[in-house]
Amino acid sequence: MKNILKLEELAMFALGIFMYGLLGYPWWLFLVLILTPDIGMLGYLFNPRLGAIGYNILHHKGIAILLYFFGMYLSFPVIEMIGVILFTHSSMDRVFGYGLKFDKGFKYTHLGEIGNNNG
Protein backbone atom coordinates (compact mmCIF):
# COMPACT_ATOMS: atom_id res chain seq x y z
CA MET A 1 0.00 0.00 0.00
CA LYS A 2 2.82 2.38 0.85
CA ASN A 3 4.23 2.07 -2.69
CA ILE A 4 0.82 2.72 -4.24
CA LEU A 5 0.53 5.92 -2.20
CA LYS A 6 4.00 6.99 -3.30
CA LEU A 7 3.08 6.36 -6.94
CA GLU A 8 -0.05 8.46 -6.48
CA GLU A 9 2.04 11.28 -5.01
CA LEU A 10 4.50 10.95 -7.88
CA ALA A 11 1.60 11.37 -10.32
CA MET A 12 0.50 14.51 -8.44
CA PHE A 13 4.08 15.79 -8.56
CA ALA A 14 4.02 15.32 -12.35
CA LEU A 15 0.64 17.11 -12.48
CA GLY A 16 2.15 20.02 -10.55
CA ILE A 17 5.03 20.27 -13.02
CA PHE A 18 2.55 20.18 -15.90
CA MET A 19 0.42 22.91 -14.27
CA TYR A 20 3.50 25.07 -13.73
CA GLY A 21 4.33 24.72 -17.42
CA LEU A 22 0.86 26.00 -18.34
CA LEU A 23 1.47 29.19 -16.35
CA GLY A 24 4.29 30.27 -18.68
CA TYR A 25 6.82 31.23 -16.03
CA PRO A 26 10.49 30.39 -16.68
CA TRP A 27 11.68 26.97 -15.51
CA TRP A 28 14.63 28.41 -13.62
CA LEU A 29 12.08 30.11 -11.35
CA PHE A 30 10.44 26.74 -10.63
CA LEU A 31 13.83 25.35 -9.60
CA VAL A 32 14.43 28.32 -7.31
CA LEU A 33 10.99 28.19 -5.69
CA ILE A 34 10.35 24.44 -5.36
CA LEU A 35 12.01 24.24 -1.92
CA THR A 36 10.65 27.52 -0.50
CA PRO A 37 7.70 25.89 1.32
CA ASP A 38 10.27 24.38 3.69
CA ILE A 39 10.62 27.79 5.35
CA GLY A 40 7.64 26.59 7.38
CA MET A 41 10.09 24.43 9.33
CA LEU A 42 11.58 27.55 10.92
CA GLY A 43 8.91 27.31 13.61
CA TYR A 44 10.76 24.27 14.96
CA LEU A 45 13.45 26.67 16.16
CA PHE A 46 10.93 27.81 18.79
CA ASN A 47 8.93 24.69 19.63
CA PRO A 48 7.40 21.59 18.01
CA ARG A 49 3.85 22.99 18.02
CA LEU A 50 4.80 26.18 16.18
CA GLY A 51 6.94 24.13 13.80
CA ALA A 52 4.08 21.79 12.99
CA ILE A 53 1.69 24.70 12.37
CA GLY A 54 4.12 26.49 10.05
CA TYR A 55 5.05 23.34 8.21
CA ASN A 56 1.47 22.16 7.78
CA ILE A 57 0.20 25.49 6.44
CA LEU A 58 2.84 25.46 3.69
CA HIS A 59 2.43 21.74 2.94
CA HIS A 60 -1.35 21.39 2.91
CA LYS A 61 -2.62 20.51 -0.56
CA GLY A 62 -6.06 21.95 0.18
CA ILE A 63 -4.52 25.36 0.85
CA ALA A 64 -2.43 25.01 -2.31
CA ILE A 65 -5.50 24.23 -4.43
CA LEU A 66 -7.48 27.10 -2.88
CA LEU A 67 -4.64 29.51 -3.66
CA TYR A 68 -4.49 28.28 -7.25
CA PHE A 69 -8.24 28.76 -7.79
CA PHE A 70 -8.20 32.10 -5.95
CA GLY A 71 -5.47 33.25 -8.33
CA MET A 72 -7.53 32.06 -11.30
CA TYR A 73 -10.63 33.85 -10.01
CA LEU A 74 -8.73 37.11 -9.52
CA SER A 75 -6.75 36.67 -12.76
CA PHE A 76 -3.58 36.92 -10.66
CA PRO A 77 -1.07 34.40 -12.07
CA VAL A 78 1.44 34.90 -9.24
CA ILE A 79 -1.10 33.52 -6.75
CA GLU A 80 -1.76 30.61 -9.14
CA MET A 81 1.97 29.93 -9.26
CA ILE A 82 2.23 29.98 -5.46
CA GLY A 83 -0.56 27.39 -5.29
CA VAL A 84 1.14 25.20 -7.89
CA ILE A 85 4.51 25.44 -6.11
CA LEU A 86 2.94 24.49 -2.76
CA PHE A 87 1.04 21.58 -4.34
CA THR A 88 4.07 20.29 -6.25
CA HIS A 89 6.41 20.61 -3.29
CA SER A 90 3.95 18.81 -0.99
CA SER A 91 3.63 15.93 -3.47
CA MET A 92 7.41 15.72 -3.77
CA ASP A 93 7.79 15.61 0.01
CA ARG A 94 5.20 12.85 0.32
CA VAL A 95 6.99 10.73 -2.26
CA PHE A 96 9.90 10.77 0.20
CA GLY A 97 7.65 10.02 3.20
CA TYR A 98 7.36 13.51 4.67
CA GLY A 99 3.75 14.08 5.65
CA LEU A 100 1.87 16.70 7.60
CA LYS A 101 3.29 17.05 11.09
CA PHE A 102 1.92 16.37 14.53
CA ASP A 103 3.01 18.75 17.29
CA LYS A 104 4.90 15.90 19.00
CA GLY A 105 7.95 16.58 16.81
CA PHE A 106 9.15 16.77 13.22
CA LYS A 107 9.40 13.04 12.67
CA TYR A 108 5.74 12.37 13.60
CA THR A 109 3.59 12.69 10.48
CA HIS A 110 0.21 11.62 9.12
CA LEU A 111 2.12 9.09 7.00
CA GLY A 112 3.81 7.55 10.02
CA GLU A 113 7.04 8.17 11.83
CA ILE A 114 9.90 9.36 9.62
CA GLY A 115 12.72 6.83 9.76
CA ASN A 116 10.45 4.01 10.91
CA ASN A 117 10.55 1.35 8.19
CA ASN A 118 7.83 -0.77 9.77
CA GLY A 119 5.02 0.70 7.67
PyMOL commands that place a pseudoatom at each C-alpha (Angstrom):
pseudoatom trace, name=CA, resn=MET, resi=1, chain=A, elem=C, hetatm=0, pos=[0.000, 0.000, 0.000]
pseudoatom trace, name=CA, resn=LYS, resi=2, chain=A, elem=C, hetatm=0, pos=[2.823, 2.379, 0.852]
pseudoatom trace, name=CA, resn=ASN, resi=3, chain=A, elem=C, hetatm=0, pos=[4.231, 2.067, -2.693]
pseudoatom trace, name=CA, resn=ILE, resi=4, chain=A, elem=C, hetatm=0, pos=[0.824, 2.716, -4.241]
pseudoatom trace, name=CA, resn=LEU, resi=5, chain=A, elem=C, hetatm=0, pos=[0.532, 5.918, -2.204]
pseudoatom trace, name=CA, resn=LYS, resi=6, chain=A, elem=C, hetatm=0, pos=[4.003, 6.986, -3.299]
pseudoatom trace, name=CA, resn=LEU, resi=7, chain=A, elem=C, hetatm=0, pos=[3.078, 6.361, -6.941]
pseudoatom trace, name=CA, resn=GLU, resi=8, chain=A, elem=C, hetatm=0, pos=[-0.047, 8.461, -6.480]
pseudoatom trace, name=CA, resn=GLU, resi=9, chain=A, elem=C, hetatm=0, pos=[2.041, 11.285, -5.014]
pseudoatom trace, name=CA, resn=LEU, resi=10, chain=A, elem=C, hetatm=0, pos=[4.504, 10.947, -7.883]
pseudoatom trace, name=CA, resn=ALA, resi=11, chain=A, elem=C, hetatm=0, pos=[1.599, 11.370, -10.321]
pseudoatom trace, name=CA, resn=MET, resi=12, chain=A, elem=C, hetatm=0, pos=[0.499, 14.512, -8.439]
pseudoatom trace, name=CA, resn=PHE, resi=13, chain=A, elem=C, hetatm=0, pos=[4.075, 15.793, -8.564]
pseudoatom trace, name=CA, resn=ALA, resi=14, chain=A, elem=C, hetatm=0, pos=[4.018, 15.323, -12.353]
pseudoatom trace, name=CA, resn=LEU, resi=15, chain=A, elem=C, hetatm=0, pos=[0.642, 17.109, -12.482]
pseudoatom trace, name=CA, resn=GLY, resi=16, chain=A, elem=C, hetatm=0, pos=[2.150, 20.022, -10.554]
pseudoatom trace, name=CA, resn=ILE, resi=17, chain=A, elem=C, hetatm=0, pos=[5.032, 20.269, -13.023]
pseudoatom trace, name=CA, resn=PHE, resi=18, chain=A, elem=C, hetatm=0, pos=[2.549, 20.181, -15.899]
pseudoatom trace, name=CA, resn=MET, resi=19, chain=A, elem=C, hetatm=0, pos=[0.425, 22.910, -14.275]
pseudoatom trace, name=CA, resn=TYR, resi=20, chain=A, elem=C, hetatm=0, pos=[3.499, 25.069, -13.730]
pseudoatom trace, name=CA, resn=GLY, resi=21, chain=A, elem=C, hetatm=0, pos=[4.327, 24.722, -17.419]
pseudoatom trace, name=CA, resn=LEU, resi=22, chain=A, elem=C, hetatm=0, pos=[0.863, 26.002, -18.338]
pseudoatom trace, name=CA, resn=LEU, resi=23, chain=A, elem=C, hetatm=0, pos=[1.474, 29.186, -16.350]
pseudoatom trace, name=CA, resn=GLY, resi=24, chain=A, elem=C, hetatm=0, pos=[4.286, 30.269, -18.676]
pseudoatom trace, name=CA, resn=TYR, resi=25, chain=A, elem=C, hetatm=0, pos=[6.818, 31.228, -16.030]
pseudoatom trace, name=CA, resn=PRO, resi=26, chain=A, elem=C, hetatm=0, pos=[10.493, 30.391, -16.684]
pseudoatom trace, name=CA, resn=TRP, resi=27, chain=A, elem=C, hetatm=0, pos=[11.678, 26.969, -15.513]
pseudoatom trace, name=CA, resn=TRP, resi=28, chain=A, elem=C, hetatm=0, pos=[14.630, 28.411, -13.616]
pseudoatom trace, name=CA, resn=LEU, resi=29, chain=A, elem=C, hetatm=0, pos=[12.078, 30.106, -11.348]
pseudoatom trace, name=CA, resn=PHE, resi=30, chain=A, elem=C, hetatm=0, pos=[10.444, 26.737, -10.634]
pseudoatom trace, name=CA, resn=LEU, resi=31, chain=A, elem=C, hetatm=0, pos=[13.832, 25.347, -9.596]
pseudoatom trace, name=CA, resn=VAL, resi=32, chain=A, elem=C, hetatm=0, pos=[14.427, 28.324, -7.312]
pseudoatom trace, name=CA, resn=LEU, resi=33, chain=A, elem=C, hetatm=0, pos=[10.987, 28.189, -5.694]
pseudoatom trace, name=CA, resn=ILE, resi=34, chain=A, elem=C, hetatm=0, pos=[10.353, 24.444, -5.356]
pseudoatom trace, name=CA, resn=LEU, resi=35, chain=A, elem=C, hetatm=0, pos=[12.013, 24.235, -1.919]
pseudoatom trace, name=CA, resn=THR, resi=36, chain=A, elem=C, hetatm=0, pos=[10.649, 27.522, -0.502]
pseudoatom trace, name=CA, resn=PRO, resi=37, chain=A, elem=C, hetatm=0, pos=[7.697, 25.891, 1.323]
pseudoatom trace, name=CA, resn=ASP, resi=38, chain=A, elem=C, hetatm=0, pos=[10.265, 24.385, 3.687]
pseudoatom trace, name=CA, resn=ILE, resi=39, chain=A, elem=C, hetatm=0, pos=[10.616, 27.794, 5.354]
pseudoatom trace, name=CA, resn=GLY, resi=40, chain=A, elem=C, hetatm=0, pos=[7.639, 26.586, 7.383]
pseudoatom trace, name=CA, resn=MET, resi=41, chain=A, elem=C, hetatm=0, pos=[10.091, 24.434, 9.329]
pseudoatom trace, name=CA, resn=LEU, resi=42, chain=A, elem=C, hetatm=0, pos=[11.582, 27.551, 10.924]
pseudoatom trace, name=CA, resn=GLY, resi=43, chain=A, elem=C, hetatm=0, pos=[8.913, 27.306, 13.613]
pseudoatom trace, name=CA, resn=TYR, resi=44, chain=A, elem=C, hetatm=0, pos=[10.756, 24.273, 14.964]
pseudoatom trace, name=CA, resn=LEU, resi=45, chain=A, elem=C, hetatm=0, pos=[13.447, 26.671, 16.155]
pseudoatom trace, name=CA, resn=PHE, resi=46, chain=A, elem=C, hetatm=0, pos=[10.928, 27.806, 18.788]
pseudoatom trace, name=CA, resn=ASN, resi=47, chain=A, elem=C, hetatm=0, pos=[8.932, 24.690, 19.631]
pseudoatom trace, name=CA, resn=PRO, resi=48, chain=A, elem=C, hetatm=0, pos=[7.396, 21.589, 18.009]
pseudoatom trace, name=CA, resn=ARG, resi=49, chain=A, elem=C, hetatm=0, pos=[3.850, 22.988, 18.019]
pseudoatom trace, name=CA, resn=LEU, resi=50, chain=A, elem=C, hetatm=0, pos=[4.805, 26.175, 16.175]
pseudoatom trace, name=CA, resn=GLY, resi=51, chain=A, elem=C, hetatm=0, pos=[6.943, 24.132, 13.796]
pseudoatom trace, name=CA, resn=ALA, resi=52, chain=A, elem=C, hetatm=0, pos=[4.075, 21.791, 12.987]
pseudoatom trace, name=CA, resn=ILE, resi=53, chain=A, elem=C, hetatm=0, pos=[1.690, 24.698, 12.368]
pseudoatom trace, name=CA, resn=GLY, resi=54, chain=A, elem=C, hetatm=0, pos=[4.118, 26.494, 10.046]
pseudoatom trace, name=CA, resn=TYR, resi=55, chain=A, elem=C, hetatm=0, pos=[5.053, 23.339, 8.212]
pseudoatom trace, name=CA, resn=ASN, resi=56, chain=A, elem=C, hetatm=0, pos=[1.465, 22.159, 7.781]
pseudoatom trace, name=CA, resn=ILE, resi=57, chain=A, elem=C, hetatm=0, pos=[0.200, 25.487, 6.445]
pseudoatom trace, name=CA, resn=LEU, resi=58, chain=A, elem=C, hetatm=0, pos=[2.839, 25.458, 3.694]
pseudoatom trace, name=CA, resn=HIS, resi=59, chain=A, elem=C, hetatm=0, pos=[2.433, 21.741, 2.937]
pseudoatom trace, name=CA, resn=HIS, resi=60, chain=A, elem=C, hetatm=0, pos=[-1.345, 21.390, 2.908]
pseudoatom trace, name=CA, resn=LYS, resi=61, chain=A, elem=C, hetatm=0, pos=[-2.619, 20.513, -0.556]
pseudoatom trace, name=CA, resn=GLY, resi=62, chain=A, elem=C, hetatm=0, pos=[-6.061, 21.946, 0.183]
pseudoatom trace, name=CA, resn=ILE, resi=63, chain=A, elem=C, hetatm=0, pos=[-4.519, 25.360, 0.849]
pseudoatom trace, name=CA, resn=ALA, resi=64, chain=A, elem=C, hetatm=0, pos=[-2.430, 25.012, -2.309]
pseudoatom trace, name=CA, resn=ILE, resi=65, chain=A, elem=C, hetatm=0, pos=[-5.498, 24.226, -4.434]
pseudoatom trace, name=CA, resn=LEU, resi=66, chain=A, elem=C, hetatm=0, pos=[-7.477, 27.098, -2.878]
pseudoatom trace, name=CA, resn=LEU, resi=67, chain=A, elem=C, hetatm=0, pos=[-4.640, 29.507, -3.664]
pseudoatom trace, name=CA, resn=TYR, resi=68, chain=A, elem=C, hetatm=0, pos=[-4.487, 28.280, -7.251]
pseudoatom trace, name=CA, resn=PHE, resi=69, chain=A, elem=C, hetatm=0, pos=[-8.240, 28.764, -7.789]
pseudoatom trace, name=CA, resn=PHE, resi=70, chain=A, elem=C, hetatm=0, pos=[-8.204, 32.096, -5.955]
pseudoatom trace, name=CA, resn=GLY, resi=71, chain=A, elem=C, hetatm=0, pos=[-5.466, 33.249, -8.327]
pseudoatom trace, name=CA, resn=MET, resi=72, chain=A, elem=C, hetatm=0, pos=[-7.530, 32.061, -11.299]
pseudoatom trace, name=CA, resn=TYR, resi=73, chain=A, elem=C, hetatm=0, pos=[-10.628, 33.854, -10.015]
pseudoatom trace, name=CA, resn=LEU, resi=74, chain=A, elem=C, hetatm=0, pos=[-8.730, 37.109, -9.522]
pseudoatom trace, name=CA, resn=SER, resi=75, chain=A, elem=C, hetatm=0, pos=[-6.745, 36.674, -12.760]
pseudoatom trace, name=CA, resn=PHE, resi=76, chain=A, elem=C, hetatm=0, pos=[-3.581, 36.922, -10.662]
pseudoatom trace, name=CA, resn=PRO, resi=77, chain=A, elem=C, hetatm=0, pos=[-1.073, 34.400, -12.074]
pseudoatom trace, name=CA, resn=VAL, resi=78, chain=A, elem=C, hetatm=0, pos=[1.437, 34.901, -9.244]
pseudoatom trace, name=CA, resn=ILE, resi=79, chain=A, elem=C, hetatm=0, pos=[-1.096, 33.517, -6.749]
pseudoatom trace, name=CA, resn=GLU, resi=80, chain=A, elem=C, hetatm=0, pos=[-1.760, 30.609, -9.136]
pseudoatom trace, name=CA, resn=MET, resi=81, chain=A, elem=C, hetatm=0, pos=[1.974, 29.934, -9.255]
pseudoatom trace, name=CA, resn=ILE, resi=82, chain=A, elem=C, hetatm=0, pos=[2.231, 29.975, -5.461]
pseudoatom trace, name=CA, resn=GLY, resi=83, chain=A, elem=C, hetatm=0, pos=[-0.555, 27.392, -5.285]
pseudoatom trace, name=CA, resn=VAL, resi=84, chain=A, elem=C, hetatm=0, pos=[1.144, 25.197, -7.888]
pseudoatom trace, name=CA, resn=ILE, resi=85, chain=A, elem=C, hetatm=0, pos=[4.509, 25.435, -6.114]
pseudoatom trace, name=CA, resn=LEU, resi=86, chain=A, elem=C, hetatm=0, pos=[2.940, 24.493, -2.760]
pseudoatom trace, name=CA, resn=PHE, resi=87, chain=A, elem=C, hetatm=0, pos=[1.042, 21.579, -4.340]
pseudoatom trace, name=CA, resn=THR, resi=88, chain=A, elem=C, hetatm=0, pos=[4.066, 20.293, -6.255]
pseudoatom trace, name=CA, resn=HIS, resi=89, chain=A, elem=C, hetatm=0, pos=[6.409, 20.607, -3.289]
pseudoatom trace, name=CA, resn=SER, resi=90, chain=A, elem=C, hetatm=0, pos=[3.949, 18.809, -0.994]
pseudoatom trace, name=CA, resn=SER, resi=91, chain=A, elem=C, hetatm=0, pos=[3.633, 15.935, -3.468]
pseudoatom trace, name=CA, resn=MET, resi=92, chain=A, elem=C, hetatm=0, pos=[7.413, 15.719, -3.772]
pseudoatom trace, name=CA, resn=ASP, resi=93, chain=A, elem=C, hetatm=0, pos=[7.788, 15.605, 0.012]
pseudoatom trace, name=CA, resn=ARG, resi=94, chain=A, elem=C, hetatm=0, pos=[5.198, 12.850, 0.322]
pseudoatom trace, name=CA, resn=VAL, resi=95, chain=A, elem=C, hetatm=0, pos=[6.988, 10.733, -2.259]
pseudoatom trace, name=CA, resn=PHE, resi=96, chain=A, elem=C, hetatm=0, pos=[9.899, 10.774, 0.200]
pseudoatom trace, name=CA, resn=GLY, resi=97, chain=A, elem=C, hetatm=0, pos=[7.654, 10.022, 3.199]
pseudoatom trace, name=CA, resn=TYR, resi=98, chain=A, elem=C, hetatm=0, pos=[7.358, 13.511, 4.672]
pseudoatom trace, name=CA, resn=GLY, resi=99, chain=A, elem=C, hetatm=0, pos=[3.751, 14.079, 5.648]
pseudoatom trace, name=CA, resn=LEU, resi=100, chain=A, elem=C, hetatm=0, pos=[1.866, 16.702, 7.597]
pseudoatom trace, name=CA, resn=LYS, resi=101, chain=A, elem=C, hetatm=0, pos=[3.293, 17.050, 11.085]
pseudoatom trace, name=CA, resn=PHE, resi=102, chain=A, elem=C, hetatm=0, pos=[1.919, 16.369, 14.533]
pseudoatom trace, name=CA, resn=ASP, resi=103, chain=A, elem=C, hetatm=0, pos=[3.013, 18.747, 17.292]
pseudoatom trace, name=CA, resn=LYS, resi=104, chain=A, elem=C, hetatm=0, pos=[4.897, 15.904, 19.003]
pseudoatom trace, name=CA, resn=GLY, resi=105, chain=A, elem=C, hetatm=0, pos=[7.950, 16.579, 16.812]
pseudoatom trace, name=CA, resn=PHE, resi=106, chain=A, elem=C, hetatm=0, pos=[9.146, 16.774, 13.223]
pseudoatom trace, name=CA, resn=LYS, resi=107, chain=A, elem=C, hetatm=0, pos=[9.402, 13.037, 12.672]
pseudoatom trace, name=CA, resn=TYR, resi=108, chain=A, elem=C, hetatm=0, pos=[5.738, 12.370, 13.598]
pseudoatom trace, name=CA, resn=THR, resi=109, chain=A, elem=C, hetatm=0, pos=[3.586, 12.690, 10.476]
pseudoatom trace, name=CA, resn=HIS, resi=110, chain=A, elem=C, hetatm=0, pos=[0.214, 11.620, 9.123]
pseudoatom trace, name=CA, resn=LEU, resi=111, chain=A, elem=C, hetatm=0, pos=[2.120, 9.086, 6.997]
pseudoatom trace, name=CA, resn=GLY, resi=112, chain=A, elem=C, hetatm=0, pos=[3.813, 7.554, 10.021]
pseudoatom trace, name=CA, resn=GLU, resi=113, chain=A, elem=C, hetatm=0, pos=[7.042, 8.174, 11.831]
pseudoatom trace, name=CA, resn=ILE, resi=114, chain=A, elem=C, hetatm=0, pos=[9.900, 9.357, 9.624]
pseudoatom trace, name=CA, resn=GLY, resi=115, chain=A, elem=C, hetatm=0, pos=[12.718, 6.835, 9.759]
pseudoatom trace, name=CA, resn=ASN, resi=116, chain=A, elem=C, hetatm=0, pos=[10.447, 4.006, 10.909]
pseudoatom trace, name=CA, resn=ASN, resi=117, chain=A, elem=C, hetatm=0, pos=[10.546, 1.352, 8.186]
pseudoatom trace, name=CA, resn=ASN, resi=118, chain=A, elem=C, hetatm=0, pos=[7.835, -0.774, 9.775]
pseudoatom trace, name=CA, resn=GLY, resi=119, chain=A, elem=C, hetatm=0, pos=[5.021, 0.701, 7.670]
for i in range(1, 119): cmd.bond("trace and resi %d" % i, "trace and resi %d" % (i + 1))
show_as sticks, trace
zoom trace
